[in-house]
Every structure is written in C-alpha cells, then in structure tokens.
Amino acid sequence: MTLQQILIQYWGYSSFRPLQEEIMRSVLEGRDTLALLPTGGGKSLCFQVPALALDGVCLVVTPLIALMKDQVDNLKKRGIPAAAIHSGMYTDEIDIILGNCLFGKTKLLYVSPERLTTEKMRESLRRMKVNLLAVDEAHCVSQWGYDFRPPYLQIANIRQFLPGVPVLALTATATPKVVKDIQKKLEFKKENLFQKSFERKNLTYLVIKEEDKLNRLLKIVNKVGGSGIIYVRNRRQTKEIAGFLQKNMISADFYHAGLDPKIRDQRQAAWINEEKRVIVCTNAFGMGIDKPNVRLVVHIDLPDSVEAYFQEAGRAGRDEKQAYAVLLFENADLINARHNLEISFPELAMIRSVYQAMGNYFQIPVGGGRESQHDFDLAAFAEQYNLQPVIVINSLKFLEKEGLLMLNEAFQNPSRMHIKADKETLYRFQVEHEAFDHFIKTMLRSYSGILSDFVRISETEIARRADLLPEKVVENLRHLTKLQILDYIPQTDKPQIIYLQERFDTHDLFISPEHYRDRLKDAEKRIEAMIRYATSTNKCRSKALLTYFGECQSKRCGKCDVCIERNKISLNEMELDTIISKIKPLLKTRAYTLEEIVEAATPLVEDKVIRAIQWLVDNEHIRVDDDQLFRWR
C-alpha cells in the first residue's frame, strides 16, 4: 500500500499535515532524519505510517510510560499490532512480546530507553527485523536539552545491531544548539533536519502582571469561553482553584499525579468529552492528549523553562482556530522561581544520603537489586528517615538523570494474565482437577488470545461470569500461578522505584561534580530566560518565543499584550524600532529634555517621536526624573 492508502485505511485522514509526507519519504529512502514539529504537529504518524509500509517492526524509544501505553492501545484499536516494553514489567511478559516481534506478529514495539541496555533486548535486536528506529522526545539525548536523560545516550550503541536501519528522531522543542547535538549523539550519517515553524498564528500569547490572580483568572475564563487548561505548580492549588471556579459557576475539576489512577482517567475523560469545561492541573496533565478545541491555557505560576511553557501553552488551539495562552505573574513569583531552582538541586551529600536510605528502606544488598521494582510510599519513607519530601523527590530526580534508578508515578496498570500451560497439559489439568474446570473454561471463553499472550483481565467480570466471589477469583488465580498453569499479575496503582543498576556502596557512588554544576547552570539559564519572557514589555511575545528557538526573522504578531500596547501609539514596528535605535544610546549616557530628544531624532517626524517616548515611559523603559528629564532605565 502507498502512504496515502495507509493513512486513509487506518486513520481515516485524506491528506497529510505539512512536512509529514516529506519526513516519511526521507526515512523510506533510508536517511537518518530529525523532525522538529511543534506540539500537536502530528509527530507520531511520521513513524507509524512508514512502519506499516515497510516489512518488519518499528522500534520506538520513548521515556513516557503512560504515553507509551496510550499509543499502543490506540494502535490496537485501529487494528495495528503494537506492544510496549518498559521498566516494571515481568520477565514472562517481556519474553512473549519479544517472541511476537521475532515472528513478525508486531509492527511497532515501544521501549523505554533504559530497556535498551539489557542483554536480553540487545540479543533480540540482533535477530529482529527492524525497519526503523524512532526516537521520540529526542531532546532528551542532549545534555543541553531541558529534559536530559542519560539512558538516551545508549540509543546510539544499539545502531551496531541494526545495520542500514535509519533513525527518525522527533521532538517538539529544541534550540539550534540542541538540534545539532541530537544529530551528533544519535550518530546521524549526515545532518538532515525537517523543521516546521514554531509560529502559531491562531494562538495569542498574553502576559499579565497581577496580584489578584484568582479574580483575573475568573474574568479570563468567562471572557474566552470554551475548553481550558489551568496549570499550577503544586497539587494543593489544583483543588483550591478548581473549587474557586466551581463556586463561581464554572464547570471545573482538578488533576494531579497523586490522585488514584482511576479518578485521573475519569477526570481526563470528562474534560475531553466536554462534561467538564476546565481542568486545573499540574504539569502531569496533557502529555499525549489530543484535544484540538482547547481555547485557553492559563499558567498561574512561572514554568521552569521556556521549552516547558511553549509545549504546555501549545496545547491550545490545535484545531487552528483562535485560542489564548495566558501567563499570570507577580513579583513574588520571580523570587519563588529562583527559590524553587535552589531546592531542586540538593547538595551532593544529601543526594548520596537519600540513595543510601533508599537501599536500606527496600533492604537491597550492595551489588544486588538491578532491575528490581519496589512500591514506594514517599510520605512513609520521608518520615522514617526524617527527610523533607521535596528534598527526597529532587534527589531521586537527580539519581534518575544519572541512570541509577527510575521513579514511576502512580498510573493504572490493570491486572494481566496468560495461560502458560500448553493445550495438552491444560486439558489434562482440567480433567484431573474438576474444581477448576469451569473456572478455566470461563476465562478461555472471556478472553481471546489468553493462550498466546498476556491480556488485561477484570477479576470482577470473571467472578460474575463464573458465579464466584471476586476474592475467590483472586485466590484461584494465585493458586494456578503456583501450579505453573498460568501467570497472574495483579493490578497496581502505586508509584514505584525501579533500580536500573545494582545498588552501589555509598563510597563507590560517583556523581560527577562537573555534571552537577553543568546541570545547575543550564537550569539557571532556563529559569532566567523564562523570567525575561515574563517581565519583558518591549518585544512581541510570539517573536520572543520564536527567537528563543532560533527563528530570528519572524514578524510581530500584532495581537499579544506587547503588540496591543504598541498598536496604541499608531506606529508600525519599523518606525518604533528606528526611533528607539536613535534615542536609546543617548539616554543611556545622561538625561535629556524632551526638546533635546526630539531634536536628536531629526529628521524623524516630531509627533511620532513624542508618541514613541510616551509609550516608552508608560512601559517603564524610560525614567522621568523630577525635573522632567528623561533617562533610559
């Protein structure tokens, strides 16, 4: 089938979005390719469609387990055989998935980057017919990227097992420096970038300095209308602000990673299906959600980086209709942002202490524990070792970036089951154990594929069909697991710590001070860039964002808060910039009277110079002294 036929048959679309087909053609021709497409630009199709056009399996590397699971589920609903392998899975599950890939029963295999380091995966890749290596969130491979993850550096090492297989790297946010570094780290044979402009002409960016944020938020939500996302920094705020909106007759709910996974899924679905108009959330919400008609994204707090802000704001207006991205801030936020940066980098000694305590907490011997997984209760751990939870979390994030362990947020992992006994053994068991015969037949009738693969099951549904209590179903499943008839993995919804390497003795745990300093410097640069964006009043918001990502020739949008103020003075951008270029060097040296400034700006039109000066004063670029002299701030 052609690319167009695949698109129509499986996705029902009649045409590709800009650059999608060119990117697909590039990888089909065997070329390493970097696709830089903004949020909502259709990155996933760029590897999913070629995967179906080529013989073999497409290997997709992504760090986001929840997103991985969502994509696999969506592909299966379309009749496309897909699977995922990530930290936290059982050996038998992984063996079955790899077996299906080796025998051509799977078209897309999603893996987490740390999984690539295992000998089992590398041995399988030597025998697997891989048609494409897709690297999602590719900025994670660069130490200059805003979400650097050391396991991503292992991706280049597996290319030796995949001779002739092209790499398709994809990201929504990368500066020019990161774009270069991605291609270098993934060992591109030749630089090959497809980049869609980051400009979103239908999205209006607004920054509002406001102390009474809640009432301003209410006015914005009432004025804009339609579906909205409100981003806040902590979980407590999500509930408080959602409650405030509800009291003011706004259909709203809240969402954060600490909620029960079933509740998270319900609230996400209610918002997507328009049952709730506004969702108030932390940055745990939004990744992988395809809701095109979001009219409004509001940030109540400063994000940690321009990259994070751009990605989250970009969830508005994916249907290309008018939408708004609003950032509310006050002076205290600037202080808090710098303070949050400080506490997000605990001292190296503290990070080592947390690592040591974690090993003791889980009773992992030095030299052991590699690939082990442990349910993690943050509050209980912090209390037992007299540590602040925020210090624990930030220490774990640093250990995660060093590739030592991984912290999985709680997400719904349904019960799974696979009948491992062959048909003859199973039949003999049913004859010899009549008490289990009806129970096994019920499961065989209820779940197709249970003899060849792990399938999701519902203990409650099995109980209803077999006329048993749910507790008896669980008891039977556990007993049959002990007898080696089946494998049963109960549902889990707890956060987990997964050891990616064996536990080190604290004295042998090396965390590079240089890496620590480099990451701290990078984080400082990012938060300062975010602060500059928020506090600047003289550069178009869209233009400022585009410049950050290397698009320096863009034009001002004409509708952000900065442009609206400029428009009031009836000067076009070129006229205002010309006047500023004339008077700014003068006012930086000493104070001038209005007459002196107008004279210095000759031959520019006097009334335009005066309007420009008034605008500069209103926006606090020029200081007016008591004796009516002007000096640049």
C-alpha positions in Angstrom: 0.0 0.0 0.0 1.0 3.6 -0.6 1.5 6.0 2.3 -1.8 7.7 1.4 -3.7 4.4 1.3 -2.3 3.5 4.8 -3.3 6.9 6.1 -6.9 6.6 4.8 -7.3 2.9 5.8 -6.1 3.1 9.4 -6.6 6.8 10.4 -9.3 7.9 8.0 -7.4 11.1 7.0 -7.4 12.1 3.3 -4.2 14.1 3.5 -1.0 14.6 5.5 -0.2 17.7 7.6 2.6 19.9 6.4 6.0 18.2 6.3 4.7 14.8 7.4 4.9 13.1 4.0 8.4 14.6 3.3 9.6 13.2 6.6 8.2 9.8 5.8 9.8 9.8 2.3 13.1 10.7 3.9 13.1 7.6 6.2 11.7 5.4 3.5 14.8 6.3 1.4 16.9 5.2 4.3 18.1 8.6 5.6 18.6 9.5 9.2 16.1 12.2 9.9 15.3 14.8 12.6 11.7 16.0 12.6 11.2 19.2 14.6 7.4 19.7 14.8 5.6 21.8 17.4 3.2 20.3 19.9 0.2 18.9 18.1 2.1 18.7 14.8 1.4 15.0 14.2 4.8 13.6 15.1 3.6 10.0 15.8 2.2 9.5 12.3 5.7 10.2 10.9 6.9 6.8 12.1 3.6 4.9 12.5 2.7 5.1 8.8 6.2 4.1 7.5 6.2 1.2 10.0 3.2 -0.2 8.1 4.7 0.5 4.7 7.9 -1.5 5.4 8.5 -5.1 6.2 9.5 -5.8 9.8 9.0 -4.0 13.1 9.5 -0.3 14.0 11.4 0.2 17.3 10.1 3.3 19.1 12.1 4.7 22.0 10.2 7.0 24.4 10.6 7.8 28.1 6.9 8.3 28.9 5.3 5.1 30.1 1.8 6.5 30.3 2.1 7.9 26.7 3.6 4.6 25.5 0.6 2.7 26.9 -1.9 5.1 25.3 -0.3 4.9 21.9 -0.2 1.1 22.0 -3.9 1.0 23.0 -4.9 3.4 20.2 -2.9 1.5 17.6 -4.6 -1.8 18.6 -8.0 -0.2 18.3 -7.1 0.6 14.7 -6.1 -3.0 14.1 -2.4 -2.3 14.2 -0.4 -4.9 16.2 1.7 -2.9 18.7 3.3 -3.6 22.1 5.4 -1.9 24.8 8.3 -3.0 27.0 9.2 -0.8 29.9 10.6 -0.9 33.4 8.2 -2.5 35.8 7.1 -5.4 33.5 7.6 -9.1 34.4 10.1 -11.3 32.6 7.4 -13.6 31.1 5.5 -10.6 29.6 8.7 -9.3 28.0 9.6 -12.8 26.6 6.2 -13.1 24.9 6.3 -9.6 23.4 9.9 -10.1 22.1 8.8 -13.5 20.7 5.9 -11.9 18.8 8.3 -9.3 17.3 10.8 -12.0 16.2 8.0 -13.9 14.4 6.6 -10.9 12.6 3.4 -10.6 14.7 4.1 -7.0 15.8 4.6 -3.9 13.7 5.5 -1.3 16.4 7.5 -2.0 19.6 7.7 0.8 22.1 10.6 0.6 24.6 11.8 2.8 27.4 15.5 3.9 26.9 16.8 2.1 29.9 15.4 -1.2 28.5 17.9 -0.9 25.6 20.8 -1.6 28.0 19.7 -5.1 28.9 21.4 -8.1 27.3 18.0 -9.7 26.5 16.9 -6.7 24.4 20.2 -6.5 22.6 20.2 -10.2 21.8 16.7 -9.9 20.5 17.6 -6.9 18.3 20.4 -9.0 16.7 17.7 -11.4 15.4 14.8 -9.0 14.9 13.9 -7.5 11.5 13.8 -3.8 12.5 12.7 -1.5 9.7 13.0 1.9 11.5 14.4 3.2 14.8 12.1 6.1 16.0 13.4 8.2 18.9 10.6 10.3 20.4 11.3 13.2 22.8 14.7 13.3 21.1 15.8 16.4 23.0 16.4 14.0 26.0 19.6 12.8 24.3 21.2 16.2 24.6 22.8 17.5 27.8 21.8 20.9 26.5 18.1 19.8 26.3 15.7 20.8 29.0 15.0 17.2 30.0 18.3 15.4 29.5 18.1 11.6 30.3 21.4 9.6 30.3 19.8 6.3 29.2 19.1 8.1 25.9 22.9 8.1 25.2 22.6 4.3 24.9 20.5 4.6 21.8 23.5 5.2 19.5 25.1 2.0 20.9 22.3 -0.2 19.6 22.8 1.0 16.0 25.6 -1.6 15.6 22.9 -4.3 15.9 20.7 -2.5 13.3 22.9 -2.0 10.2 21.3 0.0 7.5 18.3 0.9 9.7 17.5 4.7 9.6 16.9 6.7 12.7 13.9 9.1 12.9 14.3 11.5 15.8 11.3 13.6 16.8 10.9 16.5 19.2 8.6 19.5 19.7 11.1 21.7 21.5 14.7 22.2 20.6 17.0 25.2 20.4 19.5 25.3 17.5 22.3 24.0 19.8 20.1 21.1 20.8 19.2 20.3 17.2 22.9 19.9 16.3 23.6 17.9 19.4 20.7 15.4 18.8 22.1 14.5 15.4 25.6 14.1 16.8 24.6 12.0 19.8 22.4 9.7 17.6 25.3 9.3 15.1 23.5 10.6 12.0 25.4 9.7 8.9 24.5 13.2 7.6 22.6 16.1 9.1 19.1 16.0 7.9 16.5 18.3 9.5 12.9 18.9 8.7 11.6 21.8 10.7 8.1 23.3 10.8 8.0 26.9 12.0 7.0 27.2 15.7 4.8 30.1 14.8 1.2 29.6 15.8 -0.8 32.4 14.1 -4.1 31.4 15.7 -2.6 31.5 19.2 -2.4 34.8 21.1 0.1 35.0 23.9 -0.6 37.3 26.8 1.4 38.0 29.9 -0.4 39.8 32.7 1.2 41.2 35.9 -1.5 40.6 38.5 -1.6 40.2 42.3 -5.2 39.1 42.5 -4.8 36.1 40.2 -8.0 34.3 41.1 -10.3 37.1 40.1 -8.3 37.9 37.0 -8.5 34.1 36.1 -12.3 34.2 36.6 -12.6 37.1 34.2 -10.4 35.5 31.6 -12.3 32.1 31.8 -15.6 33.9 31.5 -14.4 36.1 28.6 -12.8 33.5 26.5 -15.2 30.6 26.9 -14.7 27.1 25.6 -12.5 24.3 26.9 -9.5 25.3 29.1 -6.4 24.1 31.0 -5.2 25.9 34.1 -1.6 25.0 35.0 -0.4 25.4 38.6 2.8 24.3 40.4 1.6 22.2 43.2 -1.2 19.7 44.0 -2.9 21.7 46.7 -3.5 24.6 44.3 -5.3 22.4 41.8 -8.0 21.6 44.3 -8.3 25.1 45.7 -8.5 26.8 42.3 -11.0 24.2 40.9 -13.1 24.8 44.0 -13.0 28.6 43.4 -14.1 28.2 39.8 -16.9 25.8 40.8 -18.2 28.3 43.4 -18.3 30.9 40.5 -20.4 28.6 38.3 -17.6 27.4 36.1 -17.7 23.6 35.3 -14.2 22.6 36.5 -12.2 19.8 38.1 -8.7 19.2 39.2 -6.0 16.7 38.2 -2.5 15.7 39.6 -0.3 12.7 39.7 -1.2 11.9 43.4 -4.8 11.0 42.6 -5.9 7.5 42.3 -5.3 6.4 38.6 -9.0 5.5 38.1 -10.0 9.0 39.2 -7.4 10.6 37.0 -8.7 8.6 34.0 -12.3 9.6 34.8 -11.5 13.3 35.1 -9.4 13.4 32.0 -12.2 11.6 30.0 -14.8 14.0 31.4 -12.8 17.0 30.3 -12.1 15.5 26.8 -15.8 14.7 26.3 -16.8 18.2 27.3 -18.5 17.1 30.5 -16.1 19.5 32.3 -15.1 22.7 30.8 -11.9 23.5 32.7 -9.2 21.2 34.2 -6.9 22.7 36.8 -3.7 20.6 36.9 0.0 20.3 37.5 2.3 19.6 34.5 1.5 15.9 35.0 -1.5 16.6 32.7 -1.6 17.0 28.9 1.2 14.8 27.5 -0.2 12.8 24.6 -3.7 14.2 24.9 -5.2 15.0 21.5 -7.9 17.6 22.2 -7.9 20.0 19.3 -10.5 22.5 20.6 -8.8 23.9 23.7 -9.5 27.6 23.6 -7.5 28.7 26.6 -4.3 27.7 28.5 -3.5 29.7 31.6 -0.3 29.4 33.7 -0.9 30.6 37.3 2.8 30.1 38.1 6.0 30.5 36.2 7.1 27.3 34.4 10.8 26.2 34.9 11.7 26.8 31.3 10.6 28.4 28.0 10.6 25.0 26.5 8.1 23.7 29.1 6.0 26.8 28.7 5.9 26.6 25.0 4.9 23.0 25.0 2.1 23.4 27.5 0.8 26.7 26.0 0.8 24.9 22.6 -2.0 22.6 23.8 -4.4 25.4 23.0 -5.8 25.9 19.5 -4.6 22.7 17.8 -7.7 23.0 15.5 -6.1 26.2 14.2 -9.0 28.4 15.4 -8.4 31.4 17.7 -7.0 30.4 21.1 -5.2 32.1 24.0 -2.2 31.3 26.1 -2.1 33.5 29.3 0.7 33.8 31.8 -0.2 35.4 35.1 2.7 36.6 37.4 3.6 38.9 40.2 6.9 40.0 41.6 6.8 37.3 44.3 6.7 34.6 41.6 10.2 35.7 40.4 11.6 35.2 43.9 9.8 31.8 44.2 11.1 30.7 40.8 14.7 31.2 41.9 14.0 29.6 45.2 12.4 26.5 43.6 15.5 26.2 41.4 17.7 26.2 44.6 15.7 23.4 46.3 15.6 21.3 43.1 19.3 20.9 43.4 20.0 19.3 46.8 23.7 19.1 47.9 25.6 16.1 46.5 26.0 14.8 50.1 22.2 14.9 50.5 21.6 13.0 47.3 24.0 10.3 48.4 22.2 10.1 51.8 18.8 9.6 50.1 20.3 6.9 47.9 21.8 5.1 50.9 18.5 5.4 52.8 16.5 4.1 49.8 18.7 0.9 49.6 18.2 0.3 53.4 14.4 1.0 53.1 14.0 -1.7 50.4 16.6 -4.0 52.1 18.6 -4.2 48.9 22.2 -5.6 49.4 25.2 -3.8 47.9 25.8 -5.3 44.5 22.2 -6.5 44.1 18.8 -5.2 43.1 19.4 -4.5 39.4 16.0 -4.2 37.5 14.2 -4.8 40.8 11.0 -2.8 41.4 9.5 -1.6 44.6 6.3 0.1 45.6 7.2 3.5 47.1 5.4 5.5 49.8 7.0 8.9 49.7 5.4 10.1 53.0 6.4 7.0 54.9 9.9 7.0 53.6 10.5 10.7 54.4 9.1 10.3 57.9 11.2 7.2 58.6 14.4 8.9 57.7 13.4 12.4 58.9 13.7 14.0 55.4 11.7 16.6 53.6 9.6 15.0 50.8 10.6 17.8 48.3 14.3 17.0 49.0 13.6 13.3 48.5 11.8 13.8 45.2 14.5 16.2 43.8 17.3 13.8 44.9 15.5 10.9 43.2 15.2 13.0 40.0 18.9 13.6 40.0 19.7 9.9 40.6 17.3 9.2 37.7 19.2 11.5 35.4 22.4 9.7 36.5 20.8 6.5 35.2 20.9 4.8 38.6 17.1 4.3 39.2 13.8 5.4 37.9 10.7 6.8 39.7 7.4 5.8 38.1 4.5 8.0 39.1 1.4 6.0 40.0 -0.6 5.0 37.0 -3.3 2.5 36.4 -1.8 -0.9 35.5 -4.7 -3.3 35.1 -4.4 -7.0 36.1 -2.9 -9.2 33.4 -2.9 -12.9 32.9 -1.5 -15.5 30.5 -2.2 -19.3 30.4 1.3 -20.6 30.0 0.5 -24.4 30.0 0.2 -25.9 26.5 -3.2 -27.2 25.4 -2.4 -30.8 26.2 -1.2 -30.0 29.7 -4.1 -27.7 30.3 -6.6 -30.3 29.2 -5.1 -32.9 31.5 -5.1 -30.5 34.4 -8.8 -29.8 33.9 -9.6 -33.5 33.8 -7.6 -34.1 37.0 -8.8 -31.0 38.8 -12.6 -30.8 38.2 -13.0 -28.0 40.7 -11.0 -25.7 38.4 -12.6 -26.9 35.1 -15.5 -24.4 35.0 -13.2 -21.6 36.1 -10.6 -22.2 33.4 -13.3 -22.6 30.7 -14.9 -19.2 31.8 -11.5 -17.5 31.3 -10.9 -19.1 27.9 -14.4 -18.0 26.7 -14.0 -14.5 28.1 -10.5 -13.6 26.8 -9.3 -14.4 23.3 -5.6 -14.6 22.9 -5.0 -15.7 26.6 -3.1 -18.8 25.4 -0.6 -16.9 23.4 -0.2 -13.5 25.2 -0.8 -11.6 28.4 -4.2 -10.0 28.3 -5.9 -7.5 30.6 -8.5 -9.1 32.8 -11.1 -8.0 35.3 -11.4 -10.1 38.4 -14.9 -8.7 39.0 -16.0 -9.7 35.5 -14.6 -13.2 35.8 -16.4 -13.5 39.2 -19.7 -12.5 37.6 -19.4 -15.0 34.7 -18.1 -17.9 36.9 -20.6 -17.1 39.7 -17.9 -16.7 42.3 -16.9 -14.0 44.8 -14.1 -11.7 43.5 -11.9 -12.8 46.5 -12.3 -16.4 45.3 -11.2 -15.5 41.8 -8.0 -13.9 43.1 -7.4 -16.9 45.3 -7.8 -19.3 42.2 -5.6 -17.2 40.0 -2.8 -17.1 42.7 -3.1 -20.9 43.2 -3.0 -21.7 39.4 0.1 -19.4 39.2 1.9 -21.5 41.9 1.0 -24.6 39.9 2.6 -23.1 36.8 -0.7 -23.3 34.8 -0.8 -19.5 34.3 0.9 -16.2 35.1 -1.2 -13.7 37.0 -0.1 -10.1 37.6 -2.4 -8.3 40.0 -3.4 -4.7 39.3 -1.2 -2.0 40.7 -1.7 1.8 41.1 1.3 2.7 43.3 4.4 4.7 42.5 7.4 2.5 42.0 11.2 2.8 42.4 13.0 0.7 39.8 16.7 0.1 40.1 18.4 0.4 36.7 21.7 -0.7 38.1 22.8 -2.8 41.1 23.0 -0.9 44.4 26.3 0.8 45.0 28.0 1.2 48.3 27.8 5.0 49.1 31.6 5.3 49.0 31.5 3.9 45.4 28.6 6.0 44.2 30.2 8.6 41.9 28.1 11.6 40.9 30.2 13.9 38.8 30.5 17.4 40.4 31.0 18.7 36.9 27.7 17.2 35.7 26.0 18.7 38.8 27.4 22.2 38.1 26.6 22.0 34.4 23.0 21.0 35.0 22.6 23.7 37.6 24.0 26.3 35.2 21.6 25.1 32.5 18.7 25.2 34.8 19.6 28.7 35.9 19.8 29.9 32.3 16.4 28.4 31.6 14.6 30.0 34.5 16.2 33.4 33.8 15.1 33.1 30.2 11.6 32.4 31.5 11.7 35.4 33.8 12.9 37.6 30.9 10.0 36.5 28.8 7.5 37.3 31.6 8.9 40.7 32.6 9.8 42.0 29.1 7.4 44.6 27.8 9.1 45.7 24.6 9.2 42.5 22.4 6.3 40.7 20.8 5.5 37.6 22.8 5.4 35.3 19.7 8.6 36.8 18.3 10.4 36.4 21.7 9.4 32.7 21.8 10.4 32.1 18.1 13.7 33.8 18.6 14.4 31.5 21.6 14.0 28.5 19.3 16.2 30.0 16.6 13.6 31.7 14.3 15.0 35.2 14.3 13.3 36.6 11.2 9.7 36.3 12.4 7.4 39.3 12.4 5.5 40.6 15.4 2.0 39.0 15.9 0.1 42.3 16.3 -2.2 40.8 19.0 -0.2 39.9 22.1 -0.2 42.3 25.1 3.0 43.9 24.0 1.8 44.4 20.4 -1.5 45.8 21.6 0.3 48.5 23.6 2.5 49.3 20.6 -0.5 49.5 18.3 -2.0 52.2 20.5 0.8 54.7 19.5 -0.1 54.4 15.8 3.4 53.5 14.8 4.4 50.5 12.8 7.2 48.2 14.1 9.8 49.7 11.8 9.1 53.3 12.9 9.2 52.5 16.6 12.4 50.4 16.2 14.0 53.3 14.3 13.1 55.9 16.9 14.4 53.6 19.7 17.7 53.0 17.9 18.2 56.7 17.7 17.4 57.8 21.2 18.4 54.7 23.3 22.2 55.2 23.0 21.8 58.9 24.1 19.5 58.2 27.1 21.9 55.6 28.4 24.6 58.2 28.8 22.7 61.0 30.5 19.4 62.7 31.0 17.8 64.7 28.2 14.9 67.2 27.9 12.0 66.3 25.6 13.1 69.1 23.2 16.7 67.7 23.1 15.4 64.2 22.3 13.1 65.4 19.5 16.0 67.4 18.0 18.4 64.4 18.3 15.8 62.2 16.5 15.7 64.6 13.4 14.7 64.0 10.6 12.0 61.7 12.1 8.5 63.2 12.4 8.2 65.1 15.8 4.7 63.9 16.8 5.8 60.3 16.1 8.9 60.7 18.3 6.7 62.1 21.1 4.2 59.2 20.9 7.1 56.8 20.9 8.6 58.4 24.0 5.2 58.4 25.8 4.9 54.6 25.1 8.5 54.0 26.4 7.6 55.9 29.6 4.3 54.0 30.0 6.1 50.7 29.7 8.9 51.8 32.0 11.8 51.8 29.5 12.4 55.5 30.1 12.6 57.1 33.6 11.2 60.5 34.1 13.1 62.5 36.7 11.5 65.2 38.9 12.8 68.0 36.6 11.2 66.3 33.6 14.4 64.9 32.2 14.5 61.5 30.5 17.0 58.7 31.1 16.9 55.1 29.8 16.3 52.6 32.7 
